[in-house]
Amino acid sequence: MNESQISVRYAKALLQSAAGKGLLDEVYDDMAILEETGRLKDFKYMLLLPSLQPSQKSKIAASVLEKYVSGLTMAMIHLVIHNKREEYLSGIARNFRELYRKAKGISHAKLVTAQPVDEKTMEKIRTLIGKTYESEVELSAAVKEEIIGGFILTVEDRQYDASVTSSLRSTKKKLLQTSIVK
């Protein structure tokens, strides 16, 4: 069974369990925390360390996460570790969030700019995307100075690149393809 199937199965089971207990929104927030924690180098290392027993990994995960996540989420984490599938925790969190957004009709968008964007502008962008995609929008922002100016907007699986860097690359490509005749 490949990673994607394993992660999706656990995510679907957690979604059904959370829905049945009325904890969908809480578990959705927990999955954001789990996804962030899963990116931490030391946490990943601990999960993949073969010399640690599943019970030890569970205790360490609990000491790190139980203050921040619900009991249902901790139970899922313990189950995944017990089943020796801990390497899939980040994938489970990511897939849960995607399934939740799909079930709730929420579009996910990410805005990348060279400078931070104020909340008023973010709200305008969120509203515009919501009207365009006829859905509620979850908008996150990131700052990457290397794009120089403009923005890169990703909505679901579409990307709109209006960055200065992209424009310069395009211009350079056109110039290199142009022949100069004397």
Secondary structure, DSSP 8 states (H G I E B T S, - for coil): --HHHHHHHHHHHHHHHHHHHT-HHHHHHHHHHHHHHHT-HHHHHHHH-TTS-HHHHHHHHHHHHTTTS-HHHHHHHHHHHHTT-GGGHHHHHHHHHHHHHHHHTEEEEEEEESS---HHHHHHHHHHHHHHHTSEEEEEEEE-GGG-SEEEEEETTEEEEEEHHHHHHHHHHHHHH-----
